[in-house]
């Protein structure tokens, strides 16, 4: 299933990041999705297909509001 992502969306991943947080904020969209960890601030870029497989939930709210 193809998911729609927008900048500022919160993605909840199936497995947590080593810092303990499992939520990421989307900051770049394209063939790759750029995300920032809500726990430690680490940034990473993953192919859209991997994000779709690893995501448990996509929320439309931003943690920085």
PDB file of N, H, CA, C and O in Angstrom:
ATOM      1  N   UNK A   1       0.838  -1.179   0.000  1.00  0.00           N
ATOM      2  CA  UNK A   1       0.000   0.000   0.000  1.00  0.00           C
ATOM      3  C   UNK A   1       0.887   1.248   0.000  1.00  0.00           C
ATOM      4  O   UNK A   1       1.821   1.344   0.795  1.00  0.00           O
ATOM      5  N   UNK A   2       0.603   2.178  -0.867  1.00  0.00           N
ATOM      6  H   UNK A   2      -0.156   2.100  -1.513  1.00  0.00           H
ATOM      7  CA  UNK A   2       1.374   3.408  -0.948  1.00  0.00           C
ATOM      8  C   UNK A   2       0.808   4.407   0.056  1.00  0.00           C
ATOM      9  O   UNK A   2      -0.378   4.738   0.028  1.00  0.00           O
ATOM     10  N   UNK A   3       1.678   4.878   0.939  1.00  0.00           N
ATOM     11  H   UNK A   3       2.641   4.609   0.962  1.00  0.00           H
ATOM     12  CA  UNK A   3       1.271   5.853   1.941  1.00  0.00           C
ATOM     13  C   UNK A   3       1.659   7.242   1.472  1.00  0.00           C
ATOM     14  O   UNK A   3       2.654   7.414   0.768  1.00  0.00           O
ATOM     15  N   UNK A   4       0.875   8.229   1.864  1.00  0.00           N
ATOM     16  H   UNK A   4       0.067   8.089   2.436  1.00  0.00           H
ATOM     17  CA  UNK A   4       1.201   9.613   1.538  1.00  0.00           C
ATOM     18  C   UNK A   4       1.868  10.248   2.744  1.00  0.00           C
ATOM     19  O   UNK A   4       1.369  10.157   3.865  1.00  0.00           O
ATOM     20  N   UNK A   5       2.989  10.886   2.506  1.00  0.00           N
ATOM     21  H   UNK A   5       3.395  10.960   1.595  1.00  0.00           H
ATOM     22  CA  UNK A   5       3.730  11.567   3.551  1.00  0.00           C
ATOM     23  C   UNK A   5       3.747  13.057   3.246  1.00  0.00           C
ATOM     24  O   UNK A   5       3.802  13.459   2.083  1.00  0.00           O
ATOM     25  N   UNK A   6       3.700  13.867   4.281  1.00  0.00           N
ATOM     26  H   UNK A   6       3.656  13.541   5.225  1.00  0.00           H
ATOM     27  CA  UNK A   6       3.825  15.315   4.154  1.00  0.00           C
ATOM     28  C   UNK A   6       4.906  15.786   5.110  1.00  0.00           C
ATOM     29  O   UNK A   6       5.188  15.133   6.115  1.00  0.00           O
ATOM     30  N   UNK A   7       5.503  16.916   4.793  1.00  0.00           N
ATOM     31  H   UNK A   7       5.274  17.446   3.977  1.00  0.00           H
ATOM     32  CA  UNK A   7       6.513  17.476   5.689  1.00  0.00           C
ATOM     33  C   UNK A   7       5.835  17.832   7.003  1.00  0.00           C
ATOM     34  O   UNK A   7       4.780  18.465   7.020  1.00  0.00           O
ATOM     35  N   UNK A   8       6.453  17.418   8.099  1.00  0.00           N
ATOM     36  H   UNK A   8       7.310  16.903   8.085  1.00  0.00           H
ATOM     37  CA  UNK A   8       5.903  17.659   9.422  1.00  0.00           C
ATOM     38  C   UNK A   8       5.128  16.483   9.992  1.00  0.00           C
ATOM     39  O   UNK A   8       4.790  16.484  11.176  1.00  0.00           O
ATOM     40  N   UNK A   9       4.836  15.468   9.163  1.00  0.00           N
ATOM     41  H   UNK A   9       5.110  15.467   8.201  1.00  0.00           H
ATOM     42  CA  UNK A   9       4.151  14.276   9.665  1.00  0.00           C
ATOM     43  C   UNK A   9       5.036  13.542  10.662  1.00  0.00           C
ATOM     44  O   UNK A   9       6.262  13.597  10.573  1.00  0.00           O
ATOM     45  N   UNK A  10       4.410  12.856  11.607  1.00  0.00           N
ATOM     46  H   UNK A  10       3.414  12.812  11.679  1.00  0.00           H
ATOM     47  CA  UNK A  10       5.110  12.030  12.577  1.00  0.00           C
ATOM     48  C   UNK A  10       4.927  10.576  12.155  1.00  0.00           C
ATOM     49  O   UNK A  10       3.799  10.107  12.003  1.00  0.00           O
ATOM     50  N   UNK A  11       6.035   9.866  11.966  1.00  0.00           N
ATOM     51  H   UNK A  11       6.951  10.248  12.089  1.00  0.00           H
ATOM     52  CA  UNK A  11       6.005   8.460  11.583  1.00  0.00           C
ATOM     53  C   UNK A  11       6.406   7.636  12.799  1.00  0.00           C
ATOM     54  O   UNK A  11       7.468   7.855  13.383  1.00  0.00           O
ATOM     55  N   UNK A  12       5.550   6.684  13.181  1.00  0.00           N
ATOM     56  H   UNK A  12       4.688   6.506  12.707  1.00  0.00           H
ATOM     57  CA  UNK A  12       5.856   5.771  14.279  1.00  0.00           C
ATOM     58  C   UNK A  12       6.373   4.488  13.645  1.00  0.00           C
ATOM     59  O   UNK A  12       5.660   3.836  12.882  1.00  0.00           O
ATOM     60  N   UNK A  13       7.606   4.126  13.959  1.00  0.00           N
ATOM     61  H   UNK A  13       8.186   4.656  14.579  1.00  0.00           H
ATOM     62  CA  UNK A  13       8.235   2.941  13.383  1.00  0.00           C
ATOM     63  C   UNK A  13       7.940   1.701  14.224  1.00  0.00           C
ATOM     64  O   UNK A  13       7.622   1.803  15.409  1.00  0.00           O
ATOM     65  N   UNK A  14       8.050   0.534  13.600  1.00  0.00           N
ATOM     66  H   UNK A  14       8.309   0.451  12.638  1.00  0.00           H
ATOM     67  CA  UNK A  14       7.812  -0.727  14.303  1.00  0.00           C
ATOM     68  C   UNK A  14       8.880  -0.990  15.358  1.00  0.00           C
ATOM     69  O   UNK A  14       8.574  -1.473  16.448  1.00  0.00           O
ATOM     70  N   UNK A  15      10.129  -0.674  15.037  1.00  0.00           N
ATOM     71  H   UNK A  15      10.377  -0.282  14.151  1.00  0.00           H
ATOM     72  CA  UNK A  15      11.230  -0.874  15.985  1.00  0.00           C
ATOM     73  C   UNK A  15      11.745   0.488  16.438  1.00  0.00           C
ATOM     74  O   UNK A  15      11.845   1.410  15.628  1.00  0.00           O
ATOM     75  N   UNK A  16      12.073   0.626  17.719  1.00  0.00           N
ATOM     76  H   UNK A  16      11.992  -0.122  18.377  1.00  0.00           H
ATOM     77  CA  UNK A  16      12.575   1.920  18.200  1.00  0.00           C
ATOM     78  C   UNK A  16      14.019   2.178  17.779  1.00  0.00           C
ATOM     79  O   UNK A  16      14.775   1.250  17.492  1.00  0.00           O
ATOM     80  N   UNK A  17      14.378   3.442  17.751  1.00  0.00           N
ATOM     81  H   UNK A  17      13.764   4.195  17.985  1.00  0.00           H
ATOM     82  CA  UNK A  17      15.752   3.876  17.510  1.00  0.00           C
ATOM     83  C   UNK A  17      16.578   3.497  18.744  1.00  0.00           C
ATOM     84  O   UNK A  17      16.006   3.371  19.827  1.00  0.00           O
ATOM     85  N   UNK A  18      17.884   3.312  18.628  1.00  0.00           N
ATOM     86  H   UNK A  18      18.348   3.414  17.748  1.00  0.00           H
ATOM     87  CA  UNK A  18      18.705   2.973  19.802  1.00  0.00           C
ATOM     88  C   UNK A  18      18.569   3.952  20.971  1.00  0.00           C
ATOM     89  O   UNK A  18      18.841   3.576  22.111  1.00  0.00           O
ATOM     90  N   UNK A  19      18.158   5.192  20.720  1.00  0.00           N
ATOM     91  H   UNK A  19      17.937   5.498  19.794  1.00  0.00           H
ATOM     92  CA  UNK A  19      17.974   6.153  21.814  1.00  0.00           C
ATOM     93  C   UNK A  19      16.692   5.869  22.602  1.00  0.00           C
ATOM     94  O   UNK A  19      16.496   6.423  23.683  1.00  0.00           O
ATOM     95  N   UNK A  20      15.825   5.013  22.067  1.00  0.00           N
ATOM     96  H   UNK A  20      15.984   4.563  21.189  1.00  0.00           H
ATOM     97  CA  UNK A  20      14.593   4.646  22.758  1.00  0.00           C
ATOM     98  C   UNK A  20      13.331   5.218  22.139  1.00  0.00           C
ATOM     99  O   UNK A  20      12.235   4.741  22.431  1.00  0.00           O
ATOM    100  N   UNK A  21      13.457   6.231  21.289  1.00  0.00           N
ATOM    101  H   UNK A  21      14.348   6.619  21.051  1.00  0.00           H
ATOM    102  CA  UNK A  21      12.284   6.845  20.656  1.00  0.00           C
ATOM    103  C   UNK A  21      11.883   6.050  19.416  1.00  0.00           C
ATOM    104  O   UNK A  21      12.740   5.515  18.713  1.00  0.00           O
ATOM    105  N   UNK A  22      10.593   5.974  19.153  1.00  0.00           N
ATOM    106  H   UNK A  22       9.897   6.408  19.725  1.00  0.00           H
ATOM    107  CA  UNK A  22      10.134   5.272  17.954  1.00  0.00           C
ATOM    108  C   UNK A  22       9.397   6.219  17.006  1.00  0.00           C
ATOM    109  O   UNK A  22       8.788   5.770  16.035  1.00  0.00           O
ATOM    110  N   UNK A  23       9.449   7.522  17.280  1.00  0.00           N
ATOM    111  H   UNK A  23       9.944   7.886  18.068  1.00  0.00           H
ATOM    112  CA  UNK A  23       8.774   8.500  16.423  1.00  0.00           C
ATOM    113  C   UNK A  23       9.795   9.356  15.681  1.00  0.00           C
ATOM    114  O   UNK A  23      10.828   9.743  16.228  1.00  0.00           O
ATOM    115  N   UNK A  24       9.480   9.638  14.434  1.00  0.00           N
ATOM    116  H   UNK A  24       8.641   9.324  13.989  1.00  0.00           H
ATOM    117  CA  UNK A  24      10.342  10.422  13.553  1.00  0.00           C
ATOM    118  C   UNK A  24       9.497  11.483  12.876  1.00  0.00           C
ATOM    119  O   UNK A  24       8.344  11.230  12.530  1.00  0.00           O
ATOM    120  N   UNK A  25      10.062  12.682  12.681  1.00  0.00           N
ATOM    121  H   UNK A  25      10.999  12.887  12.962  1.00  0.00           H
ATOM    122  CA  UNK A  25       9.366  13.761  11.984  1.00  0.00           C
ATOM    123  C   UNK A  25       9.902  13.853  10.559  1.00  0.00           C
ATOM    124  O   UNK A  25      11.113  13.930  10.347  1.00  0.00           O
ATOM    125  N   UNK A  26       8.993  13.842   9.583  1.00  0.00           N
ATOM    126  H   UNK A  26       8.010  13.779   9.755  1.00  0.00           H
ATOM    127  CA  UNK A  26       9.361  13.915   8.167  1.00  0.00           C
ATOM    128  C   UNK A  26       9.788  15.338   7.845  1.00  0.00           C
ATOM    129  O   UNK A  26       9.066  16.290   8.140  1.00  0.00           O
ATOM    130  N   UNK A  27      10.981  15.486   7.229  1.00  0.00           N
ATOM    131  H   UNK A  27      11.568  14.713   6.989  1.00  0.00           H
ATOM    132  CA  UNK A  27      11.437  16.823   6.843  1.00  0.00           C
ATOM    133  C   UNK A  27      11.857  16.911   5.381  1.00  0.00           C
ATOM    134  O   UNK A  27      12.273  17.977   4.928  1.00  0.00           O
ATOM    135  N   UNK A  28      11.759  15.813   4.634  1.00  0.00           N
ATOM    136  H   UNK A  28      11.422  14.947   5.002  1.00  0.00           H
ATOM    137  CA  UNK A  28      12.093  15.817   3.211  1.00  0.00           C
ATOM    138  C   UNK A  28      11.275  14.732   2.527  1.00  0.00           C
ATOM    139  O   UNK A  28      11.126  13.630   3.055  1.00  0.00           O
ATOM    140  N   UNK A  29      10.744  15.051   1.345  1.00  0.00           N
ATOM    141  H   UNK A  29      10.865  15.946   0.916  1.00  0.00           H
ATOM    142  CA  UNK A  29       9.907  14.102   0.622  1.00  0.00           C
ATOM    143  C   UNK A  29      10.378  14.006  -0.818  1.00  0.00           C
ATOM    144  O   UNK A  29      10.782  15.002  -1.419  1.00  0.00           O
ATOM    145  N   UNK A  30      10.323  12.818  -1.357  1.00  0.00           N
ATOM    146  H   UNK A  30       9.995  12.009  -0.868  1.00  0.00           H
ATOM    147  CA  UNK A  30      10.709  12.546  -2.731  1.00  0.00           C
ATOM    148  C   UNK A  30      10.791  11.041  -2.888  1.00  0.00           C
ATOM    149  O   UNK A  30      10.018  10.311  -2.267  1.00  0.00           O
ATOM    150  N   UNK A  31      11.719  10.564  -3.713  1.00  0.00           N
ATOM    151  H   UNK A  31      12.346  11.157  -4.217  1.00  0.00           H
ATOM    152  CA  UNK A  31      11.947   9.122  -3.804  1.00  0.00           C
ATOM    153  C   UNK A  31      12.487   8.613  -2.478  1.00  0.00           C
ATOM    154  O   UNK A  31      12.255   7.465  -2.100  1.00  0.00           O
ATOM    155  N   UNK A  32      13.214   9.482  -1.773  1.00  0.00           N
ATOM    156  H   UNK A  32      13.402  10.415  -2.080  1.00  0.00           H
ATOM    157  CA  UNK A  32      13.709   9.186  -0.431  1.00  0.00           C
ATOM    158  C   UNK A  32      12.947  10.062   0.557  1.00  0.00           C
ATOM    159  O   UNK A  32      12.508  11.163   0.224  1.00  0.00           O
ATOM    160  N   UNK A  33      12.798   9.554   1.777  1.00  0.00           N
ATOM    161  H   UNK A  33      13.154   8.660   2.048  1.00  0.00           H
ATOM    162  CA  UNK A  33      12.136  10.303   2.844  1.00  0.00           C
ATOM    163  C   UNK A  33      13.189  10.694   3.868  1.00  0.00           C
ATOM    164  O   UNK A  33      13.885   9.830   4.401  1.00  0.00           O
ATOM    165  N   UNK A  34      13.313  11.980   4.147  1.00  0.00           N
ATOM    166  H   UNK A  34      12.748  12.682   3.714  1.00  0.00           H
ATOM    167  CA  UNK A  34      14.224  12.457   5.180  1.00  0.00           C
ATOM    168  C   UNK A  34      13.457  12.593   6.485  1.00  0.00           C
ATOM    169  O   UNK A  34      12.352  13.135   6.513  1.00  0.00           O
ATOM    170  N   UNK A  35      14.058  12.090   7.578  1.00  0.00           N
ATOM    171  H   UNK A  35      14.955  11.650   7.555  1.00  0.00           H
ATOM    172  CA  UNK A  35      13.376  12.115   8.868  1.00  0.00           C
ATOM    173  C   UNK A  35      14.347  12.499   9.970  1.00  0.00           C
ATOM    174  O   UNK A  35      15.557  12.312   9.846  1.00  0.00           O
ATOM    175  N   UNK A  36      13.789  13.045  11.065  1.00  0.00           N
ATOM    176  H   UNK A  36      12.806  13.197  11.166  1.00  0.00           H
ATOM    177  CA  UNK A  36      14.576  13.410  12.240  1.00  0.00           C
ATOM    178  C   UNK A  36      13.979  12.708  13.453  1.00  0.00           C
ATOM    179  O   UNK A  36      12.770  12.765  13.677  1.00  0.00           O
ATOM    180  N   UNK A  37      14.834  12.040  14.239  1.00  0.00           N
ATOM    181  H   UNK A  37      15.816  11.993  14.057  1.00  0.00           H
ATOM    182  CA  UNK A  37      14.393  11.320  15.431  1.00  0.00           C
ATOM    183  C   UNK A  37      13.874  12.319  16.461  1.00  0.00           C
ATOM    184  O   UNK A  37      14.503  13.348  16.708  1.00  0.00           O
ATOM    185  N   UNK A  38      12.728  12.012  17.056  1.00  0.00           N
ATOM    186  H   UNK A  38      12.217  11.176  16.855  1.00  0.00           H
ATOM    187  CA  UNK A  38      12.160  12.919  18.056  1.00  0.00           C
ATOM    188  C   UNK A  38      12.865  12.809  19.397  1.00  0.00           C
ATOM    189  O   UNK A  38      12.692  13.674  20.257  1.00  0.00           O
ATOM    190  N   UNK A  39      13.653  11.762  19.589  1.00  0.00           N
ATOM    191  H   UNK A  39      13.793  11.060  18.891  1.00  0.00           H
ATOM    192  CA  UNK A  39      14.364  11.588  20.851  1.00  0.00           C
ATOM    193  C   UNK A  39      15.716  12.267  20.882  1.00  0.00           C
ATOM    194  O   UNK A  39      15.996  13.060  21.781  1.00  0.00           O
ATOM    195  N   UNK A  40      16.563  11.962  19.898  1.00  0.00           N
ATOM    196  H   UNK A  40      16.336  11.318  19.167  1.00  0.00           H
ATOM    197  CA  UNK A  40      17.944  12.448  19.935  1.00  0.00           C
ATOM    198  C   UNK A  40      18.273  13.456  18.832  1.00  0.00           C
ATOM    199  O   UNK A  40      19.345  14.061  18.859  1.00  0.00           O
ATOM    200  N   UNK A  41      17.375  13.648  17.862  1.00  0.00           N
ATOM    201  H   UNK A  41      16.504  13.157  17.840  1.00  0.00           H
ATOM    202  CA  UNK A  41      17.621  14.618  16.804  1.00  0.00           C
ATOM    203  C   UNK A  41      18.425  14.084  15.631  1.00  0.00           C
ATOM    204  O   UNK A  41      18.770  14.845  14.727  1.00  0.00           O
ATOM    205  N   UNK A  42      18.728  12.804  15.627  1.00  0.00           N
ATOM    206  H   UNK A  42      18.448  12.187  16.361  1.00  0.00           H
ATOM    207  CA  UNK A  42      19.482  12.197  14.530  1.00  0.00           C
ATOM    208  C   UNK A  42      18.668  12.288  13.249  1.00  0.00           C
ATOM    209  O   UNK A  42      17.463  12.035  13.254  1.00  0.00           O
ATOM    210  N   UNK A  43      19.329  12.652  12.144  1.00  0.00           N
ATOM    211  H   UNK A  43      20.308  12.857  12.141  1.00  0.00           H
ATOM    212  CA  UNK A  43      18.655  12.744  10.850  1.00  0.00           C
ATOM    213  C   UNK A  43      19.075  11.576   9.987  1.00  0.00           C
ATOM    214  O   UNK A  43      20.229  11.150  10.028  1.00  0.00           O
ATOM    215  N   UNK A  44      18.136  11.051   9.200  1.00  0.00           N
ATOM    216  H   UNK A  44      17.199  11.396   9.167  1.00  0.00           H
ATOM    217  CA  UNK A  44      18.471  10.005   8.256  1.00  0.00           C
ATOM    218  C   UNK A  44      17.575  10.112   7.041  1.00  0.00           C
ATOM    219  O   UNK A  44      16.490  10.691   7.088  1.00  0.00           O
ATOM    220  N   UNK A  45      18.059   9.537   5.950  1.00  0.00           N
ATOM    221  H   UNK A  45      18.940   9.066   5.912  1.00  0.00           H
ATOM    222  CA  UNK A  45      17.311   9.507   4.699  1.00  0.00           C
ATOM    223  C   UNK A  45      17.161   8.042   4.308  1.00  0.00           C
ATOM    224  O   UNK A  45      18.147   7.313   4.201  1.00  0.00           O
ATOM    225  N   UNK A  46      15.917   7.621   4.097  1.00  0.00           N
ATOM    226  H   UNK A  46      15.116   8.214   4.184  1.00  0.00           H
ATOM    227  CA  UNK A  46      15.628   6.238   3.721  1.00  0.00           C
ATOM    228  C   UNK A  46      14.803   6.226   2.444  1.00  0.00           C
ATOM    229  O   UNK A  46      14.023   7.145   2.198  1.00  0.00           O
ATOM    230  N   UNK A  47      14.972   5.188   1.629  1.00  0.00           N
ATOM    231  H   UNK A  47      15.606   4.441   1.829  1.00  0.00           H
ATOM    232  CA  UNK A  47      14.089   5.059   0.463  1.00  0.00           C
ATOM    233  C   UNK A  47      12.631   4.943   0.908  1.00  0.00           C
ATOM    234  O   UNK A  47      12.329   4.352   1.944  1.00  0.00           O
ATOM    235  N   UNK A  48      11.749   5.510   0.115  1.00  0.00           N
ATOM    236  H   UNK A  48      11.995   5.990  -0.727  1.00  0.00           H
ATOM    237  CA  UNK A  48      10.322   5.511   0.445  1.00  0.00           C
ATOM    238  C   UNK A  48       9.803   4.091   0.698  1.00  0.00           C
ATOM    239  O   UNK A  48       8.988   3.886   1.597  1.00  0.00           O
ATOM    240  N   UNK A  49      10.262   3.117  -0.078  1.00  0.00           N
ATOM    241  H   UNK A  49      10.925   3.283  -0.808  1.00  0.00           H
ATOM    242  CA  UNK A  49       9.789   1.737   0.083  1.00  0.00           C
ATOM    243  C   UNK A  49      10.135   1.179   1.463  1.00  0.00           C
ATOM    244  O   UNK A  49       9.329   0.463   2.057  1.00  0.00           O
ATOM    245  N   UNK A  50      11.321   1.497   1.977  1.00  0.00           N
ATOM    246  H   UNK A  50      11.976   2.079   1.494  1.00  0.00           H
ATOM    247  CA  UNK A  50      11.708   1.017   3.307  1.00  0.00           C
ATOM    248  C   UNK A  50      10.888   1.698   4.398  1.00  0.00           C
ATOM    249  O   UNK A  50      10.490   1.052   5.367  1.00  0.00           O
ATOM    250  N   UNK A  51      10.635   2.981   4.249  1.00  0.00           N
ATOM    251  H   UNK A  51      10.958   3.505   3.462  1.00  0.00           H
ATOM    252  CA  UNK A  51       9.834   3.699   5.246  1.00  0.00           C
ATOM    253  C   UNK A  51       8.430   3.107   5.290  1.00  0.00           C
ATOM    254  O   UNK A  51       7.873   2.919   6.372  1.00  0.00           O
ATOM    255  N   UNK A  52       7.849   2.811   4.124  1.00  0.00           N
ATOM    256  H   UNK A  52       8.301   2.964   3.246  1.00  0.00           H
ATOM    257  CA  UNK A  52       6.503   2.244   4.079  1.00  0.00           C
ATOM    258  C   UNK A  52       6.451   0.881   4.762  1.00  0.00           C
ATOM    259  O   UNK A  52       5.461   0.563   5.421  1.00  0.00           O
ATOM    260  N   UNK A  53       7.500   0.072   4.616  1.00  0.00           N
ATOM    261  H   UNK A  53       8.304   0.330   4.081  1.00  0.00           H
ATOM    262  CA  UNK A  53       7.543  -1.248   5.255  1.00  0.00           C
ATOM    263  C   UNK A  53       7.719  -1.145   6.761  1.00  0.00           C
ATOM    264  O   UNK A  53       7.096  -1.897   7.511  1.00  0.00           O
ATOM    265  N   UNK A  54       8.561  -0.222   7.210  1.00  0.00           N
ATOM    266  H   UNK A  54       9.067   0.388   6.601  1.00  0.00           H
ATOM    267  CA  UNK A  54       8.930  -0.130   8.625  1.00  0.00           C
ATOM    268  C   UNK A  54       7.989   0.727   9.460  1.00  0.00           C
ATOM    269  O   UNK A  54       8.050   0.693  10.689  1.00  0.00           O
ATOM    270  N   UNK A  55       7.122   1.490   8.811  1.00  0.00           N
ATOM    271  H   UNK A  55       7.072   1.517   7.813  1.00  0.00           H
ATOM    272  CA  UNK A  55       6.218   2.386   9.547  1.00  0.00           C
ATOM    273  C   UNK A  55       5.022   1.618  10.090  1.00  0.00           C
ATOM    274  O   UNK A  55       4.420   0.800   9.394  1.00  0.00           O
ATOM    275  N   UNK A  56       4.692   1.895  11.333  1.00  0.00           N
ATOM    276  H   UNK A  56       5.181   2.559  11.899  1.00  0.00           H
ATOM    277  CA  UNK A  56       3.504   1.308  11.951  1.00  0.00           C
ATOM    278  C   UNK A  56       2.320   2.260  11.804  1.00  0.00           C
ATOM    279  O   UNK A  56       1.180   1.827  11.635  1.00  0.00           O
ATOM    280  N   UNK A  57       2.603   3.563  11.871  1.00  0.00           N
ATOM    281  H   UNK A  57       3.529   3.914  12.008  1.00  0.00           H
ATOM    282  CA  UNK A  57       1.541   4.569  11.862  1.00  0.00           C
ATOM    283  C   UNK A  57       2.113   5.892  11.367  1.00  0.00           C
ATOM    284  O   UNK A  57       3.279   6.204  11.607  1.00  0.00           O
ATOM    285  N   UNK A  58       1.275   6.671  10.669  1.00  0.00           N
ATOM    286  H   UNK A  58       0.327   6.418  10.474  1.00  0.00           H
ATOM    287  CA  UNK A  58       1.666   8.012  10.233  1.00  0.00           C
ATOM    288  C   UNK A  58       0.647   8.987  10.803  1.00  0.00           C
ATOM    289  O   UNK A  58      -0.550   8.875  10.540  1.00  0.00           O
ATOM    290  N   UNK A  59       1.133   9.947  11.588  1.00  0.00           N
ATOM    291  H   UNK A  59       2.106  10.038  11.802  1.00  0.00           H
ATOM    292  CA  UNK A  59       0.268  10.972  12.189  1.00  0.00           C
ATOM    293  C   UNK A  59       0.496  12.284  11.457  1.00  0.00           C
ATOM    294  O   UNK A  59       1.615  12.574  11.033  1.00  0.00           O
ATOM    295  N   UNK A  60      -0.555  13.075  11.308  1.00  0.00           N
ATOM    296  H   UNK A  60      -1.463  12.840  11.653  1.00  0.00           H
ATOM    297  CA  UNK A  60      -0.450  14.327  10.565  1.00  0.00           C
ATOM    298  C   UNK A  60      -0.084  15.515  11.422  1.00  0.00           C
ATOM    299  O   UNK A  60      -0.101  16.645  10.933  1.00  0.00           O
ATOM    300  N   UNK A  61       0.250  15.304  12.689  1.00  0.00           N
ATOM    301  H   UNK A  61       0.264  14.386  13.087  1.00  0.00           H
ATOM    302  CA  UNK A  61       0.578  16.437  13.551  1.00  0.00           C
ATOM    303  C   UNK A  61       2.079  16.535  13.748  1.00  0.00           C
ATOM    304  O   UNK A  61       2.798  15.542  13.638  1.00  0.00           O
ATOM    305  N   UNK A  62       2.536  17.721  14.036  1.00  0.00           N
ATOM    306  H   UNK A  62       1.952  18.527  14.125  1.00  0.00           H
ATOM    307  CA  UNK A  62       3.964  17.956  14.246  1.00  0.00           C
ATOM    308  C   UNK A  62       4.249  18.091  15.732  1.00  0.00           C
ATOM    309  O   UNK A  62       3.439  18.649  16.473  1.00  0.00           O
ATOM    310  N   UNK A  63       5.395  17.582  16.173  1.00  0.00           N
ATOM    311  H   UNK A  63       6.052  17.129  15.571  1.00  0.00           H
ATOM    312  CA  UNK A  63       5.762  17.689  17.584  1.00  0.00           C
ATOM    313  C   UNK A  63       6.310  19.068  17.904  1.00  0.00           C
ATOM    314  O   UNK A  63       6.486  19.401  19.075  1.00  0.00           O
ATOM    315  N   UNK A  64       6.580  19.871  16.893  1.00  0.00           N
ATOM    316  H   UNK A  64       6.437  19.600  15.942  1.00  0.00           H
ATOM    317  CA  UNK A  64       7.161  21.200  17.113  1.00  0.00           C
ATOM    318  C   UNK A  64       6.129  22.306  17.139  1.00  0.00           C
ATOM    319  O   UNK A  64       6.499  23.477  17.225  1.00  0.00           O
ATOM    320  N   UNK A  65       4.856  21.983  17.068  1.00  0.00           N
ATOM    321  H   UNK A  65       4.556  21.032  16.998  1.00  0.00           H
ATOM    322  CA  UNK A  65       3.810  23.024  17.085  1.00  0.00           C
ATOM    323  C   UNK A  65       3.672  23.646  18.448  1.00  0.00           C
ATOM    324  O   UNK A  65       2.843  24.535  18.639  1.00  0.00           O
TER     325      UNK A  65
END
